[in-house]
């Protein structure tokens, strides 16, 4: 089980942000360059292991050009991880 925003989630769930990042062909390093958020923190956020702070949320929404409610939705990890 993982924690997302203080709530337990099922294993195999990730934030849509990760799915969208991979769909666009962006590595964590690419997203780090675009947002100024270190790749380790981004990875932990995608997996629900670290909260996404308000300032980070704003930067991520701007870079992805997606609504916050959609970008930070939990989805099943299609990679089986």
C-alpha positions in Angstrom: 0.0 0.0 0.0 1.1 3.6 -0.7 0.2 6.9 0.9 -1.2 9.7 -1.2 -2.0 13.0 0.5 -2.2 11.2 3.8 -4.5 8.4 2.4 -3.7 4.8 1.8 -3.9 3.7 -1.8 -3.6 0.3 -3.5 -0.3 -0.9 -4.8 0.0 -0.4 -8.5 -1.6 3.0 -8.4 0.3 6.1 -9.6 -0.6 9.6 -10.4 -1.8 10.4 -13.9 1.2 12.8 -14.0 3.5 9.8 -14.5 1.4 8.3 -17.2 1.2 11.6 -19.0 4.9 12.2 -18.6 5.7 8.8 -20.2 3.1 9.4 -22.9 4.9 12.5 -23.9 8.3 10.7 -23.9 9.7 12.8 -21.1 12.2 11.3 -18.7 12.2 12.4 -15.0 15.3 14.4 -16.0 13.3 16.2 -18.7 10.6 17.1 -16.2 13.2 18.3 -13.7 14.6 20.7 -16.3 11.1 21.9 -17.1 10.0 22.4 -13.5 13.1 22.9 -11.4 11.9 20.0 -9.1 14.6 17.3 -8.5 14.0 13.9 -10.2 14.0 12.0 -7.0 11.2 14.1 -5.5 9.2 13.8 -8.8 9.5 10.1 -8.8 8.4 9.9 -5.1 5.4 12.2 -5.9 4.4 10.1 -8.9 4.3 6.9 -6.7 2.5 8.7 -3.8 5.4 8.6 -1.4 5.8 12.3 -1.1 3.2 15.1 -1.1 3.1 17.5 -4.0 3.5 20.8 -2.4 1.4 23.8 -3.7 4.3 25.5 -5.5 5.2 22.2 -7.2 1.6 21.7 -8.2 1.5 25.1 -9.9 4.7 24.4 -11.8 3.5 20.9 -12.9 0.1 22.1 -14.1 1.8 24.9 -16.1 4.3 22.5 -17.7 1.7 19.8 -18.6 -1.0 22.3 -19.5 -3.6 20.1 -17.8 -6.1 20.8 -15.1 -4.9 20.0 -11.6 -7.8 17.7 -10.9 -6.9 15.6 -13.9 -3.1 15.6 -13.6 -3.1 14.5 -9.9 -5.8 11.7 -10.3 -4.8 8.2 -9.2 -4.7 5.7 -12.1 -3.6 2.1 -12.4 0.1 1.7 -13.4 0.0 0.1 -16.8 3.6 -1.0 -16.5 2.9 -3.5 -13.8 5.2 -1.8 -11.4 
